């Protein structure tokens, strides 16, 4: 089930722009307008998701020294 429609369509345009590599300056609206704010909210949310994916898909961190972990 899609949650699309919970936010204005402009929010999803911002998410799509960030997903496709667009920058914040690709905002077609004035940044201080309501529409511009929704676009940037979507852009920023997708940016956070992309950063989180990069951080969680990397190699596992080694165990801390002295923890007695059997994984090392």
Buried (B, 14 or more C-beta within 10 A) or exposed (E): EEEEEEBBEBBBBBBEBBBEEBEBEBBEBEEEEEBBBBBBBBBBBBBEEEEEEEEEEEEEEEEEEEEEEEEE
